């Protein structure tokens, strides 16, 4: 990875740049999607006592990108999809990797509340700053991609997240 890319990533993650600063590279989006799905599957298998369905990460990624495409299209900004998706996935990759490293110390993680131990709660608290940064970064990306106010971008982010969750549960209902 070149120093230019590392500088771009640093600036993206510090809110200094946005999707417009990322090259239009559909192949990069495909590579990032594959990397994100692989990381999700690996995280599920290594961190949880009972991993979710194998198709979960693929369906989640597909729904997320579909939601992003629809939102951009509704705002007449569909030409910004590739660059916005690149940043969208880069943010998720960074937060998932960092969270997985932190949560590794408590693995295997239980899915039932009765099995949660105090160290699991400490690890979750350690990932809270990552979650806050992730939400702020994604809202900023939406604000820049849609040319809307920060509050409107936050509302769009929440609606997208809710719709993605509902669709994911509906599609994967009954999966072990």
TATA-V776442 format. One record per residue. N is the residue number from 1. SS is DSSP state (A for helix, B for strand, O for the rest). NEAR is the number of other ideal C-beta (glycine too) atoms within 10 Angstrom. D_CENTER is the distance of its C-alpha to the mean C-alpha in Angstrom with 2 decimals. Layout:
N:SS:NEAR:D_CENTER
N:SS:NEAR:D_CENTER
This chain:
1:O:6:21.45
2:O:7:23.61
3:A:7:24.01
4:A:8:23.11
5:A:11:19.56
6:A:10:19.32
7:A:12:20.69
8:A:18:18.29
9:A:16:15.26
10:A:11:17.16
11:A:13:17.94
12:A:22:14.47
13:A:16:13.29
14:O:9:16.56
15:O:13:16.29
16:O:11:19.26
17:O:17:18.02
18:O:19:15.83
19:A:22:15.03
20:A:11:18.81
21:A:13:19.30
22:O:20:17.31
23:O:10:19.58
24:O:13:19.53
25:O:13:18.88
26:A:11:18.01
27:A:8:18.69
28:A:17:16.08
29:A:19:13.41
30:A:10:14.94
31:A:13:14.99
32:A:20:11.35
33:A:17:10.58
34:A:12:13.23
35:A:14:12.08
36:A:22:8.59
37:A:18:10.69
38:A:11:13.31
39:A:16:11.40
40:A:20:10.21
41:A:17:13.87
42:A:13:15.35
43:A:21:13.67
44:A:17:14.90
45:A:11:18.27
46:A:14:18.83
47:A:16:17.67
48:B:15:18.78
49:O:11:22.36
50:O:11:21.57
51:O:16:18.55
52:O:17:17.17
53:O:14:18.22
54:O:12:17.64
55:O:14:16.52
56:A:18:13.79
57:A:20:10.89
58:A:16:12.54
59:A:16:13.09
60:A:21:9.63
61:A:18:8.42
62:A:16:11.72
63:A:18:11.56
64:A:21:8.35
65:A:17:10.13
66:A:13:13.34
67:A:17:12.52
68:A:22:11.62
69:A:14:14.84
70:A:13:16.86
71:A:21:16.09
72:A:19:17.00
73:A:12:20.00
74:A:11:21.17
75:O:15:21.33
76:O:10:23.12
77:O:16:20.57
78:A:13:19.74
79:A:11:20.90
80:A:19:17.90
81:A:21:15.43
82:A:17:15.36
83:A:22:14.95
84:A:26:12.32
85:A:24:10.27
86:A:22:10.98
87:A:26:9.77
88:A:23:6.57
89:A:21:5.90
90:A:21:7.85
91:A:20:6.08
92:A:20:3.13
93:A:15:6.53
94:A:17:8.46
95:A:19:7.28
96:A:18:7.30
97:A:14:10.54
98:A:16:12.02
99:A:19:11.54
100:A:18:12.96
101:A:11:15.78
102:A:16:16.63
103:A:19:16.59
104:A:13:18.66
105:A:11:21.59
106:A:19:21.71
107:O:14:21.22
108:O:12:21.95
109:B:19:20.03
110:O:14:21.76
111:O:12:20.51
112:O:8:23.69
113:A:6:24.32
114:A:5:27.82
115:A:11:26.63
116:O:14:24.57
117:O:11:26.36
118:A:8:26.52
119:A:10:24.71
120:A:16:21.62
121:A:11:21.69
122:A:12:22.20
123:A:18:19.19
124:A:16:16.99
125:A:10:18.65
126:A:15:17.91
127:A:17:14.12
128:A:9:14.61
129:A:10:14.87
130:A:15:11.49
131:A:12:10.05
132:A:10:12.43
133:A:16:11.62
134:A:18:7.85
135:A:16:9.21
136:A:15:12.03
137:A:22:10.41
138:A:21:8.43
139:A:19:11.80
140:A:20:13.71
141:A:25:12.14
142:A:26:13.01
143:A:19:16.33
144:A:20:17.20
145:A:25:16.29
146:A:19:18.12
147:O:12:20.83
148:O:16:20.77
149:O:10:21.37
150:A:12:18.89
151:A:10:19.85
152:A:14:19.42
153:A:20:15.94
154:A:18:15.10
155:A:14:16.84
156:A:20:15.08
157:A:19:11.62
158:A:12:13.20
159:A:12:14.87
160:A:18:11.98
161:A:14:10.24
162:A:10:13.73
163:A:15:14.54
164:A:16:11.59
165:A:12:12.66
166:A:11:16.25
167:A:17:15.94
168:A:16:14.21
169:A:9:16.97
170:A:8:19.59
171:A:15:18.84
172:A:15:18.59
173:O:7:21.31
174:O:5:23.89
175:O:11:22.01
176:O:8:22.83
